């Protein structure tokens, strides 16, 4: 096993396997401890150091993908493979790499599997670089009634449902498209606690909009120049494991600010935009952008909703990173206005702060980011 050596117990004073707090998201050093003890999360092949993030584990694709006719959930009385026979089309070997085509649905068994105890559960999201190339990825478990959830006490395999929406992608066994946060207990974090946290550690560089989470608004003015990118159609493929390999202009059209400070989203187009607020996540907290309320607008924002501990945070400094937003309009054109609230961040405490937060020498790609494409593209 290549994950760093860790003793089983993280707090000598309490002997608590999961950290000092009784509930919360498990940080990197606790995850490594559990992996070494073969507890909670396991894999058919050795874990790698690079998989463990400050508050999550990157999940790896297995050796085979199944092309299916439609997305599905197995429901409470069936496994994923039980349901596969009714939607299966063909099998794809990922050992040496294969292209997943746009507007197709694939099911891929992952190398990791869950062995959760009664108070342990998991939540999954696409990785930032996955969301920014418009690849829709969701976790499925046996007997699941919802995507991206592994229920408390779940024992069994994990699967990724993958559907590239704009660009065909080249993947292979071991590619990492989504990530899993593991939680001990059922922590709650109220708006009152969120206001106190902001008073202690400013979370945004403007007056916070706190109502069932922290409001996120859109920047459509910028400095009067580029405010976003719109994805092109009929491009080449993207190798998900290669960094800085592609020219952005081969895949994206630049969007410039207008005098009105607005943007019309065209139906079924994909955009990369940026938040008006700079954001900071304190090292002992993590955040997730919750699904946007469809009553407010006909668009979806932020496929990849996890914000790691330490994102945009420097002690004693103002918030330093903006939230990059993956936006897709639905059936009708929709006008976004500068400063419009388009999403909310929900915060959650970690059971312990991680030894290294996001950006602190762990190769974090998006620390102090502004408007930024995924790591697959050369920076311009």
C-alpha positions in Angstrom: 0.0 0.0 0.0 1.4 3.4 -1.1 -0.6 5.6 1.2 1.6 7.2 4.0 2.0 5.3 7.2 -0.5 6.5 9.9 -1.3 5.1 13.3 -4.8 3.8 13.6 -5.8 6.3 16.3 -5.5 10.0 15.5 -6.0 11.5 18.9 -4.0 10.0 21.7 -6.0 11.7 24.3 -9.4 10.4 23.2 -8.5 7.3 21.1 -11.1 8.4 18.7 -10.6 6.7 15.3 -12.6 9.4 13.5 -11.2 12.6 15.0 -11.8 14.8 18.0 -15.4 15.7 17.1 -18.2 13.1 17.2 -19.6 14.1 13.8 -18.3 15.6 10.7 -16.5 15.0 7.4 -13.4 12.9 7.7 -10.1 14.7 6.8 -7.2 13.3 4.9 -5.2 11.9 7.8 -8.2 10.1 9.2 -9.0 8.6 5.7 -5.4 7.4 5.4 -5.7 5.8 8.9 -8.9 4.0 7.9 -7.4 2.8 4.6 -4.4 1.3 6.4 -6.8 -0.4 8.9 -8.9 -1.8 6.0 -11.9 0.0 7.5 -14.9 1.9 5.8 -13.4 2.4 2.3 -11.5 -0.3 0.5 -10.2 -1.1 -3.0 -9.4 -4.0 -5.3 -6.0 -2.4 -5.9 -3.6 -0.4 -3.7 -4.6 3.2 -3.0 -2.3 5.9 -4.3 -1.1 9.0 -2.4 -2.6 11.4 -4.9 -6.1 10.0 -4.4 -6.4 11.5 -0.9 -7.5 15.1 -0.9 -7.9 17.3 2.3 -11.5 16.1 2.8 -12.2 13.5 0.1 -11.0 10.5 -1.8 -10.7 10.5 -5.6 -12.4 7.4 -7.0 -10.8 5.5 -9.9 -12.4 3.9 -12.9 -12.1 0.1 -13.2 -11.1 -1.9 -16.3 -14.5 -2.0 -18.1 -17.3 0.3 -19.0 -20.8 -0.7 -20.0 -22.7 1.3 -22.6 -26.3 1.5 -21.5 -29.5 2.8 -23.2 -30.5 5.1 -20.3 -29.6 6.3 -16.9 -31.2 4.3 -14.0 -31.3 3.8 -10.3 -31.5 0.2 -9.0 -34.1 0.9 -6.3 -34.3 -0.7 -2.9 -34.6 -4.3 -4.0 -32.0 -4.6 -6.7 -28.3 -4.3 -7.4 -26.8 -2.3 -10.2 -25.9 -5.5 -12.1 -29.4 -6.8 -11.6 -30.7 -3.8 -13.5 -27.9 -3.9 -16.1 -29.5 -6.6 -18.2 -32.5 -4.4 -19.2 -30.3 -1.5 -20.4 -27.0 -3.1 -21.5 -25.8 -2.4 -25.0 -22.1 -3.3 -25.1 -18.9 -3.6 -23.1 -15.8 -1.4 -23.5 -12.3 -2.4 -22.4 -10.7 0.6 -20.6 -7.3 -1.1 -19.9 -5.5 0.8 -22.6 -7.9 3.7 -22.9 -11.2 4.2 -24.7 -13.2 7.2 -26.0 -16.6 7.9 -24.3 -18.8 9.6 -26.8 -21.1 12.6 -26.2 -24.8 12.1 -25.3 -24.1 8.5 -24.4 -24.5 6.9 -21.0 -21.9 4.6 -19.5 -21.7 2.6 -16.2 -18.2 1.9 -14.9 -17.5 -0.2 -11.8 -14.9 1.6 -9.6 -11.8 0.2 -8.0 -13.0 1.4 -4.6 -15.8 -0.1 -2.6 -17.6 0.7 0.6 -17.5 -1.2 3.9 -19.3 1.4 6.0 -20.2 1.0 9.6 -23.5 2.2 11.0 -22.6 5.8 11.5 -20.5 6.2 8.3 -22.0 7.5 5.0 -20.7 9.0 1.8 -21.5 11.8 -0.6 -20.0 12.1 -4.1 -19.4 14.8 -6.7 -17.6 15.1 -9.9 -14.0 16.5 -9.6 -13.6 20.2 -10.6 -11.8 19.3 -13.8 -14.5 16.9 -14.7 -17.3 19.4 -14.3 -15.4 22.1 -16.2 -15.4 19.9 -19.4 -19.1 19.2 -19.1 -18.9 15.5 -18.2 -21.8 14.4 -16.1 -20.7 11.9 -13.5 -22.8 10.4 -10.7 -22.1 7.7 -8.1 -24.4 4.7 -7.9 -24.6 2.1 -5.3 -26.5 -1.2 -5.0 -30.1 -0.7 -3.9 -29.7 3.1 -4.3 -32.8 5.4 -4.4 -30.7 8.5 -5.1 -27.5 9.3 -6.9 -24.2 10.4 -5.3 -25.1 8.9 -1.9 -23.7 5.9 -0.1 -26.0 5.3 2.9 -24.9 4.6 6.5 -23.8 1.0 6.9 -23.6 0.4 3.1 -21.4 -2.6 2.2 -20.8 -3.1 -1.5 -19.4 -1.9 -4.8 -19.4 1.7 -6.2 -20.2 2.6 -9.8 -19.8 5.8 -11.8 -22.5 6.8 -14.3 -20.7 8.9 -16.9 -22.3 11.0 -19.7 -20.1 13.4 -21.7 -22.3 16.3 -22.7 -20.1 18.5 -25.0 -16.7 17.0 -25.6 -15.8 13.3 -26.2 -13.4 12.1 -23.5 -10.6 9.6 -23.5 -10.5 7.7 -20.2 -8.7 4.6 -19.0 -8.5 2.3 -16.0 -7.4 4.4 -13.0 -8.8 7.7 -14.4 -10.3 9.8 -11.6 -13.6 11.6 -12.5 -15.4 11.9 -9.2 -14.6 12.0 -5.5 -16.2 10.8 -2.3 -16.6 12.6 1.0 -17.0 10.3 4.0 -19.0 11.5 7.0 -19.2 10.3 10.6 -22.6 10.8 12.0 -25.2 13.4 10.8 -23.7 16.8 11.5 -25.9 19.9 11.3 -24.7 23.5 10.5 -27.1 26.3 10.9 -27.3 29.8 9.4 -26.5 31.2 12.9 -23.3 29.1 13.1 -22.5 30.3 9.5 -22.8 33.9 10.5 -20.5 33.3 13.5 -18.0 31.6 11.2 -18.0 34.5 8.8 -17.5 36.9 11.7 -14.4 34.9 12.8 -13.1 34.0 9.3 -14.5 36.1 6.5 -15.9 33.6 3.9 -16.6 36.2 1.2 -15.2 39.6 0.4 -18.7 41.3 0.3 -21.6 41.4 2.8 -22.7 37.8 3.0 -26.1 36.6 1.8 -26.9 33.9 4.4 -30.2 32.1 4.0 -30.1 28.3 4.1 -26.4 28.6 3.2 -24.1 31.2 1.8 -25.4 32.9 -1.4 -23.2 32.9 -4.6 -23.7 35.5 -7.3 -22.4 35.9 -10.9 -19.8 38.3 -12.2 -20.8 39.6 -15.6 -18.8 42.8 -15.6 -15.3 41.7 -14.6 -12.8 44.3 -15.7 -14.7 45.0 -18.9 -13.0 42.2 -20.8 -13.6 38.4 -20.8 -16.3 37.3 -18.4 -16.6 33.6 -19.5 -16.3 30.9 -22.0 -18.9 29.1 -24.2 -18.1 25.6 -25.3 -17.8 24.9 -29.0 -19.5 21.9 -30.7 -17.9 19.1 -32.7 -14.4 19.5 -31.2 -11.7 17.0 -30.7 -11.6 14.7 -27.7 -10.1 15.5 -24.3 -7.8 13.1 -22.6 -8.9 13.4 -19.0 -5.4 12.5 -17.6 -3.3 15.0 -19.5 -2.6 18.5 -18.1 -2.1 21.7 -20.1 -2.2 19.8 -23.4 -4.9 21.7 -25.3 -5.4 25.1 -26.9 -8.5 26.7 -25.2 -9.5 28.4 -28.5 -9.9 25.0 -30.2 -12.7 24.1 -27.6 -14.1 27.4 -26.3 -15.4 30.8 -27.5 -14.5 33.8 -25.3 -17.4 35.8 -23.9 -16.8 39.5 -23.4 -18.7 41.9 -21.0 -21.4 44.1 -22.4 -22.5 47.5 -21.2 -25.7 46.1 -19.7 -23.8 43.6 -17.5 -25.9 40.7 -18.6 -25.6 37.4 -20.6 -28.3 35.5 -22.5 -27.8 31.8 -22.0 -28.7 29.9 -25.1 -30.6 26.6 -24.7 -28.5 23.5 -24.3 -25.2 25.4 -24.4 -22.4 25.0 -21.8 -20.7 28.0 -20.2 -17.8 28.6 -17.8 -18.5 31.7 -15.7 -17.1 33.0 -12.4 -18.6 34.2 -9.1 -18.6 37.9 -8.1 -17.5 37.1 -4.6 -14.0 35.9 -3.6 -14.4 32.9 -1.3 -12.4 31.4 1.6 -13.1 28.0 3.2 -11.4 27.8 6.7 -9.1 24.8 7.1 -11.4 22.9 9.5 -14.5 23.2 7.3 -15.7 22.0 3.9 -18.5 23.3 1.7 -20.7 22.1 -1.1 -22.7 24.1 -3.7 -26.3 22.7 -3.4 -28.5 22.1 -6.4 -30.0 25.3 -7.7 -33.7 26.1 -7.1 -35.4 25.6 -10.6 -38.0 28.2 -9.6 -35.4 31.0 -9.9 -34.2 30.3 -13.4 -34.0 27.8 -16.3 -30.4 26.7 -15.9 -28.2 24.4 -13.9 -25.1 25.6 -12.2 -22.0 23.9 -10.8 -21.8 20.2 -11.6 -18.7 19.8 -9.4 -19.9 21.2 -6.0 -17.2 20.4 -3.5 -15.1 23.2 -2.0 -12.2 21.8 0.0 -10.9 23.0 3.4 -8.4 25.9 2.8 -9.8 26.8 -0.7 -9.0 30.5 -1.1 -8.0 30.8 2.5 -4.8 32.4 3.9 -4.7 33.2 7.6 -5.2 36.9 8.2 -5.8 37.7 4.5 -9.1 38.4 2.7 -10.7 35.6 0.7 -8.5 34.9 -2.3 -10.3 32.6 -4.9 -13.5 32.9 -6.9 -15.9 30.1 -7.6 -15.8 28.9 -11.2 -19.3 28.0 -12.3 -20.3 25.4 -14.8 -23.6 26.6 -16.3 -26.0 25.0 -18.7 -29.3 26.5 -19.8 -32.3 24.3 -20.2 -35.1 24.5 -22.8 -35.5 28.3 -23.2 -33.1 31.3 -23.4 -32.5 32.9 -20.0 -30.9 36.2 -19.1 -28.4 36.3 -16.3 -27.8 39.7 -14.6 -24.6 40.8 -13.0 -24.8 40.1 -9.2 -27.7 37.7 -9.5 -27.7 34.9 -6.9 -27.3 31.6 -8.7 -26.4 29.1 -6.0 -25.7 28.6 -2.3 -22.8 27.0 -0.4 -23.6 24.7 2.5 -20.9 24.4 5.1 -19.9 21.4 7.2 -17.3 20.9 9.9 -14.5 18.4 9.7 -13.9 16.0 12.6 -10.3 17.4 12.6 -8.5 20.0 10.4 -6.3 18.2 7.8 -2.5 18.4 8.1 -2.4 20.1 4.7 -5.4 22.2 3.4 -6.2 22.9 -0.2 -3.3 24.6 -2.0 -0.6 23.9 0.7 2.0 21.9 -1.3 -0.4 19.3 -2.5 -0.6 20.3 -6.2 -4.0 22.1 -6.0 -4.8 23.4 -9.4 -7.4 26.0 -8.6 -6.1 27.9 -5.5 -6.4 31.7 -5.9 -8.3 31.1 -9.1 -10.3 33.6 -11.1 -12.0 32.7 -14.4 -10.2 29.5 -15.1 -10.7 26.5 -17.4 -9.9 23.0 -16.4 -6.4 21.7 -16.0 -6.5 20.1 -19.4 -6.1 23.4 -21.2 -3.0 25.6 -21.5 -3.4 28.8 -19.5 -3.8 32.0 -21.5 
